[in-house]
Amino acid sequence: MSNITIQNFDDDLKNRLQKRADYYGRFLEEEAKEILRAVLKETPVEPLNLAGIIHKRFADLGEFEIPAIPREPLREPPIFKN
C-alpha cells in the first residue's frame, strides 16, 4: 500500500474532516480514504456527453415534437454618427 502526503492542508478542512471521522467512529485517515472511495466510485469513466444526458433525462416522456418557434427578421443595426 502507498502513502500520500497532502501539503498545505487547510486547518479548517482538517477540523471538519476530523469531526466527520468522529461522527462515523473512524480515524482521520480512514475517513479520508472512505471519502475518496465514495467519490471515485461515482466518477464516470466515460466523458460526459450532454446530448446523451438530455436524451436519458427525457426518454421516459416518449416521442414528441417541439414546435418550431417562428423567426422574425433581425432589426437594422444602429447607425452611429459623429
Secondary structure by P-SEA (a helix, b strand, c coil): cbbbbbccccaaaaaaaaaaaaaacccaaaaaaaaaaaaaaacccccccaaaaaaaaccccccccccccccccccccccccc
